[in-house]
Amino acid sequence: MSSRAAAGPPRMTDTTSTFDLGPQTLIVARLAEGVRDEQLADGTPCPGCAVRNMLGHLTGLSVAFRDAARKELGPTTDTAPDAAAPDIGPGWREELVKALDELADAWREPAAWTGLTRAGGVDLPGAVAGAVVADELVIHGWDLARATGQEYTPDPAALSAAHAFLAAAAAQGEPGSGVFGPVVPVPDDAPLLDRAVGLSGRDPGWTR
């Protein structure tokens, strides 16, 4: 899970091209559907985070960035991402799908990408918030897929936005630091997903 938001977003322009988050939210929803109950306690590439915590985080961030898109600022947008370990309840499957659908719909509004908003207690331009949520969905989708043994091909537009955000964060932070942890070196000619995963502080070769 990300701790970068608590320290402030990287200095990115607010002229990022808009794109539809729907394809990536559908991919994440399908991954969640493929999670078996007996896998909920399994570990993920995110240290100290079980599958159930990752699913809880995805639900919470979907609600927070939905409200950020709508500029409905309050408890969901003001809470730091590392305030508490997220978890899931008995209705998590329906809750996550609903939150992902509402997230995608909220970011289809042009106004979501303009002006200022807030997420994780940090004020940031709408376009930067869009890049942040793309990063969250792409990297945590990879986390979930690897932890549960599922195939994963992220949406190209979301992956491109996530990689750009992660590259900017790595360039502006301490040498070798990434959004989720120390950058893992990845060859320049590696697939874009592997490069994004490495920039996030994950090892693209992680397996259970």
N, C-alpha and C positions, 0 to 999 in steps of 0.2 A: 504494500500500500504506500501511497505517496506521503512524504513529509515536506516536499518542496513548497506546497501551497502555504504552509504556516510561515515560511520565511519570505514569501513573496514570489510572484511569477517571474520568469526570465523576461528581459526587455525585448519583447517582440512587437512588431508593428500591429496596429489595429486595422490594417487593410487586407487581412487574410481573406482569400476568396471563400465564399460560403459553399457549403456542400451539405448533402443530405446524410444525417447520422443514421437514418432508418436501416440501410443495409447492414451496418455494423451492429446495431441493437438487435436485429433479427438473428445475426450470427451468434451473439452472446446468449440470446434467448434459447436458441437450439442447443448450445453447449449446456446450458443449465438444465434443459429438458433431459439431456443424456446423462446427467449425474444420478448415480444410484444411491439409495439411502445409506448403504454400507460404506460409501466413499466419503461421507460428510466429515468424518474425523481424520481423513488422510491429510498428509502435509502437502504443501504447494511450493513452488519456487520462491514465494515470498516468505522469508524466515519467520518462524513463529506463527504462521497464519495457516490454519486448516482450511479445507474446502468450505466448510460451513461459514467460517469467518469471511472468506473471499466472496461468497454469495451474499452475505449480509452487507459487506462493503459495496458490492455492485448495486444492491437495492438502495442503500443510503445515498450513494453518489448520484444515482439516477434521479432521485427525488431532489437532491440539492441542486444539481445542474438544470433540472427542469425549472425549478423556481428561479434560478439565476437567469435563465433565458427569458422568463416572464417578468423579470425585475421585481419579483415578489420576495423582498429581502426580509429575513427574520431568522428564527432558530435553525432552520434547515441550511441556510446559507452562511450563518455566522459561526457554526461549530467547526473547530479545527479538525482536520482529517484524522489526527492521532489522539483525539480526546478520549476514546474508549474503544475496546476491542468489539467490533461489530459481530452480531450473531443473527441467527434466523429463528423464526417461529414456525408453528405447524403449517401455516398457510404460505410459506415462503415462495413456492413455485408460482402461484397466482400473483402474489404481491410483486415479485421481480418482473414478470412479464408485463404487468400493468405499468409499473414504474418505467420500464424501458420504452414501452409504447408512448407514454406521455412525454418522456424525454425527447424522443425523435420528433413528435408533433410540435413540441415547444420550439425546437431549433429549426423548424421549417418556416417560422415567422421571420421575415427580414429584420425586424426590430431587435431580435435576439442578438444579432451580430453587431449592433451599433451601440454607441454610448458606453456607459460604465455599468458594471454589475458587481456582484460579490459572490465568492465561493470559498469555503474553508476559512471564513473570517477575513479574507483578503479582497480588497477592491481591485478590479482589473477590467480592461476593456472587454466588451462582449466578444469580439473576434478571438481574443486570447483565451477567454473562457471556453469558446468552442473548440480551440486546439487542445486545451487541457482535458476536456471530457473525451475527445477523440483518443488522446493518449491513454487515459484511464481505461477506456473500453477495449482498445487494442491490446495493451499490455496485460490487463487482467483477464482478457479473453484467452490470451496465450497461457497465462498462469493456470486458468481453469482447465484448458484443454490438456496441458501437460500433466496436471495432477490427476486427471480422470481418464487418460489414455485415449483422447479423442483427436481426430484430425482437425486441423485449424488453418484456414486461409482467410485472413482479415479482408475487409473491404478496402480496395486500393486507395480510395480518397481518404478514408479515415487513417490508413497506414501512413500515407504521405504526410498528412497533417501531424500525426503523432511523431514521426521521425523528425520533422522540422522543429517541433516543440522540444523534443529531447536533445537535439543537436544544439539548439540555442541555449538550453539550460546547462548543458555540459560545457559549452564555450564560455559562459558567463560565471560559472561557479568556480570552486576550488579545482585546481588541476586534478583530473581523474575522477571527479565527482559527478554523479548522475542524480536523477530525480529520486530514484528508489534506493540508491546505494552506489558504491564505487563502480565506475564504468568498467565493463569487461571487454578487453580488446577483441575486436572482430575484424577479419580481413576486409579491405575496402571493396573487394569484388564479391562479398557474401550477399545473399539475398537481402532485400531491404528490411524484411521482418527480423532477420537475425541481427542486422545492424541496429535496429531500433531496440530490440531486446537487450543487446549489449550496452547501449547507451543508457538504458534504464537501470543497469546494475544487475541484470540477470545473465546467467550463462545460457546461451542458446542450446547448448548440448544437455541441459538438465533433464534427467529422467528419474522416475521413481525407483 
